[in-house]
Amino acid sequence: MVVFDMAGTTVNEDNIVYKTVRSAINEAGFNLNLEQVLAEGAGKEKRQAIRSILAVYANIYDEELINSIFENFKQQLKVAYDREELLPQNNAENLFQALKDKNVFVVLNTGYDRATAESIIHKLGWKEGVQIDALVTASDVSKNRPDPDMIHSAMKRFHISDSREVAKVGDSTIDIEEGKNAGCGLSIGITTGAHTADQLQSAHPDKIIHDLTELLPLLD
């Protein structure tokens, strides 16, 4: 089984989600840039992303403020996703098919809640049981990245008991940490999204790739 992150890994959305996080935070009276938002928020469940960003850059831990920003973020994101074009990441669909041809399960997991994640795959024309085998979201589990609950949930669904038979691929350090915490046979960073190769390397991935097509030889 291969577990892929969504935004920045298999979905090309030009960092809409993190631009929207930045907008919602700054509307609450802050002045953060996109690089700061990506550095602390990438890959996390989005309420936790806002919490981490405010803690690091403003020394603020006000849960009422965090919840208010999160609600604003959700409203803005729905508008943004309705308006903006979403595309599959380069070679994503070809890779999904190649994995299916090898009888490898294709799972998407994400720091989005289920409603948001389903709206994205619907807009892309992807369906469970067709392009992908399963979708696991932040709202489906009790603990989110870097905890391994989403990966363990997918393993349980497909009756996989040995985590070494699982690879995790993502564009942020927290994806790599999630894969390692799950005991995945491979935890792979990809440079098509939130974090640079140097940032990804700080999480000690098994490999860093620059295009999804580079995954197949690693699995072989």
HUVEN-V697684 format. One record per residue. N is the residue number from 1. PHI is phi in radians with two decimals (NA if undefined). BURIAL is 1 if it has 16 or more other ideal C-beta (glycine too) atoms within 10 Angstrom, else 0. Layout:
N,PHI,BURIAL
N,PHI,BURIAL
This chain:
1,NA,1
2,-2.03,1
3,-1.85,1
4,-1.87,1
5,-1.17,1
6,-1.69,1
7,-1.01,1
8,1.55,1
9,-1.92,1
10,-1.94,1
11,-2.11,1
12,-1.69,1
13,-2.21,1
14,0.94,0
15,1.02,1
16,-0.95,1
17,-1.13,1
18,-1.39,1
19,-1.12,1
20,-1.28,1
21,-1.02,1
22,-1.04,1
23,-1.06,1
24,-1.14,1
25,-1.15,1
26,-1.19,0
27,-1.17,0
28,-1.56,1
29,1.89,0
30,-1.88,1
31,-2.49,0
32,-1.76,1
33,-1.76,0
34,-1.12,0
35,-1.09,0
36,-1.14,1
37,-1.08,1
38,-1.16,1
39,-1.06,1
40,-1.80,1
41,-1.87,1
42,-1.05,1
43,1.50,1
44,-1.47,1
45,-0.92,1
46,-1.23,1
47,-1.13,1
48,-1.16,1
49,-1.05,1
50,-1.09,1
51,-1.04,1
52,-1.16,1
53,-1.10,1
54,-1.16,1
55,-1.13,0
56,-1.30,0
57,-1.74,1
58,-2.31,1
59,0.94,0
60,-2.03,0
61,-2.28,0
62,-1.33,0
63,-1.17,0
64,-1.13,0
65,-1.14,1
66,-1.02,1
67,-1.14,0
68,-1.12,0
69,-1.12,1
70,-1.09,1
71,-1.13,0
72,-1.10,1
73,-1.00,1
74,-1.06,1
75,-1.15,0
76,-1.14,1
77,-1.16,1
78,-1.04,0
79,-1.10,0
80,-1.10,0
81,-1.25,1
82,-1.21,0
83,-1.56,0
84,-1.54,0
85,-1.40,0
86,-2.01,1
87,-2.31,0
88,-1.10,1
89,-1.08,1
90,-0.86,0
91,1.23,0
92,-1.09,1
93,-1.20,1
94,-1.12,0
95,-1.17,1
96,-0.96,1
97,-1.17,0
98,-1.10,1
99,-1.19,1
100,-1.05,0
101,-1.08,0
102,-1.66,0
103,1.08,0
104,-1.82,1
105,-1.19,1
106,-1.94,1
107,-2.13,1
108,-1.77,1
109,-2.33,1
110,-2.81,1
111,-1.41,1
112,-1.29,1
113,-1.33,1
114,-1.08,0
115,-1.04,0
116,-1.17,1
117,-1.08,1
118,-1.15,0
119,-1.15,1
120,-1.22,1
121,-1.18,1
122,-1.12,0
123,-1.14,1
124,-1.39,1
125,1.42,0
126,-1.60,1
127,-2.41,0
128,-1.12,0
129,1.58,0
130,-2.07,0
131,-1.24,1
132,-2.19,1
133,-1.64,1
134,-2.82,1
135,-2.19,1
136,-2.17,1
137,-2.08,1
138,-1.06,1
139,-1.47,0
140,-1.58,1
141,-2.28,1
142,-1.45,0
143,-2.16,0
144,-1.90,1
145,-0.79,1
146,-1.50,1
147,-1.08,0
148,-1.60,1
149,-1.00,1
150,-1.15,1
151,-1.18,1
152,-1.10,1
153,-1.09,1
154,-1.15,1
155,-1.06,1
156,-1.10,0
157,-1.07,0
158,-1.83,0
159,1.01,0
160,-1.75,1
161,-1.71,0
162,-1.82,0
163,-1.14,1
164,-1.21,0
165,-1.54,0
166,-2.05,1
167,-2.01,1
168,-2.02,1
169,-2.23,1
170,-2.77,1
171,-1.76,1
172,-2.34,1
173,-1.08,1
174,-1.21,1
175,-1.10,1
176,-1.13,1
177,-1.08,1
178,-1.04,1
179,-1.07,1
180,-1.16,1
181,-1.15,1
182,-1.43,1
183,1.37,0
184,-1.09,1
185,-1.10,1
186,-2.40,1
187,-2.12,1
188,-2.08,1
189,-1.67,1
190,-2.27,1
191,-1.63,1
192,-1.57,1
193,-2.37,1
194,-1.23,1
195,-1.95,1
196,-1.32,0
197,-1.03,0
198,-1.13,0
199,-1.13,1
200,-1.08,1
201,-1.09,0
202,-1.12,0
203,-1.64,1
204,1.02,0
205,-1.20,1
206,-1.23,1
207,-2.83,0
208,-2.01,1
209,-2.07,1
210,-2.07,0
211,-2.70,0
212,-1.06,1
213,-1.11,0
214,-1.27,0
215,-1.28,1
216,-0.96,0
217,-1.06,0
218,-1.18,0
219,-1.25,0
220,-1.12,0
